[in-house]
């Protein structure tokens, strides 16, 4: 009589109890795989480039530093109100000023590396270049660097700088484009033998009206009535 084959599980479902030898279970394998995937992602993160710092509009890093100490962001809104009867207030408008952001770097290396970082930071403060503050979660665009300070202390070592930069949002508006009107400007004559061209001036244009009302000649009665209203006392004594 043939025996029915029985599937033997790869990881036996044996409870963990006193006297039971340690066996490899499916949950342990899943945990190992998760740890390996996390390690791979961390390694790829190292070689994927900086994810913190100040970048230009094309995504080129301007300031990254050795590490980031802090990132501060502040956005507020102001509500305008006016008093009404019985001393109450009614809100009618809400305005959002530009946001402020700060980022702190630590900069080490040799003297040339620190001097180069400080020079680039000082240049950003002096220019009107638009930059972006990049973090792994959010990128704050349309900013300009308005402040830079650095310090060093005996606790962190004289060769380690702590540099902090302040950024402020710049609200960009569309600019109006104007074209120069040269219609009334004189042009050089093409035929020097004929009479010189006349210059057209705006005040020389013929008057025109878009109204549908047209003037009409008054009747003799209207003329007499208008004269009487203009001189109600008559000609007076002669």
C-alpha positions, 0 to 999 in steps of 0.5 A: 500500500502506497503511503501518502507523501507528507509535506515537511515544513522548512521551519517547524511550528514548535513553541518556545518552551522549557526543554525545547531545543532552539530551532530556526523559525520563520520570524527570525528569518524575516527579521534577518532579511529586514536588517539586511535590507536596512543595511543596504539602504544605509550604504546606498544613502552614504554614496547618494550625495548630501541630503542636508544643506544649502543648494542652488536652484539647479540642485548643486550643493553650495554648503553642506559641511561635515555634519548638521547640528540643527535645522530651525523653521518658523512660519507664522500668520497674522490676522488683521481685525477691527473693532465693532459695536459693543467692543467686539472684534471681527477678523477680516484678513489673514496675512502670511509673512515670509518664513525664516529658517536656520541651519547649523553646520560643523566644519573640520578638516585643515585650515584651507577647508575651513577658510573655503567654507567660511568664504563661501558662506560669507559670499552667500550673505553678500549676494542676492542668489536664490537658494534652497534649504534641503532636508530629507523630508522637506525642501524650502525653496526661494530663500536668500541667506541673510546672516552668518556666524561661527564659533569655536570652543575648547570643548569641541576643539580649536579645529572644529567650527560651528557655523550657523546661517539664517535664511529668509523666504523671498516672494517672487512676483511677475514683472510687467513688460513694457514696449516702447511706442515709436509710432509718433517718432520721426523717421529718417526720410528715404527720399532726400529730394522731396519735402521733409516729413512732418513730425506727428505729435499726440496733441495734433490728433483730430478730436473724436468722440465715442458718444452717440449724442450729436450737437444740433442747432437751437431754435429761435425760441431756445436762443431767446430763452437762453439769453433771458436766463443769462441776463435776468435783469435786462439791459437796465436803465440807459 
